[in-house]
Amino acid sequence: MTIPDLTVDELLTTTRTVRKRLDLDRPVPMELIRECLEIALQAPSGSNRQGWQWIVVTDPEQRRRVGQIYGEVTEKYLGSGASASSLFADDPERAKVQQRVGASAAYLGETMGDVPVLLIPCIETGGALPQGNQAGLWGSLLPAVWSYALAARARGLGTAWTTLHLAREAEVAEILGIPDGYSQGALIPTAYYTGETFKPASRAPLDEVLHVDRW
C-alpha cells in the first residue's frame, strides 16, 4: 500500500473512524506502531507529568478475549435507545447516516478480536478517579491518543476510537494485567485499511455551534 502524501489539513480532516475497512488479515509491524507512539508521546500532559501507559495487544488469544468482551458490550449497546442507529430518527437524511454508523459499529463488535493490533491507553489515577473536574486528568491522555490516530493515518493505518469496553473495564484490566491505580481511556483497533476514499465528514454548520464572547 502506498503511504498517503497528506497536507496537515488533509490529515486532520480525513482521519476517519475505520471499522468495516480494517484489513483483518495483514499483519502490522510493531515498528510502525512504535513510530506512532513516539509521536503520541509528544502530546501535552498536565504539569508534564506524562502519567500515561500504553498497552499494545497483538497476541491472538489476548485479542480474542478482549474482543469477546467488546462484542458483548456492543450487542447490549446496539439494543439500547442510546445507540448510534437510534439517534436523529426524526431527520430522514441524518437517520440514514446513523443507520450506517450503527451497522459499522455492529461489524466492529463482531470482529474486534480479529483486528491485528489493539491499543489501550491508560492514565495513572492512584486507584480512583477524582471527583469534580476531570478535564485535567483526561486532557493529559486523550490528546496523545488522537496524535496516535493521526500518526497511524499518515502511515496508511486505520483506527477507530472506541470506549464501549469500559463498561467492563475491570475484566479487561485483569486479562491484560493492568495494575490498580491506572484507568483505561480508550480501545483503539489498528490495522491497514482497504481502499482510499477518505474525505471530510458532513458536519453541522459552524455557526450553529459557535459563540463569540457570550453564549
Secondary structure, DSSP 8 states (H G I E B T S, - for coil): -------HHHHHHH--B-STTB-SSS---HHHHHHHHHHHTTS--GGG---EEEEEE--HHHHHHHHHHHHHHHHHHHTSTTSGGGTTTT-HHHHHHHHHHHHHHHHHHHHGGGSSEEEEEEEE-TTS--SS--HHHHTTTHHHHHHHHHHHHHTTEEE--B-GGGGGHHHHHHHHT--TTEEE--BEEEEEBS-----------GGGT--SS--
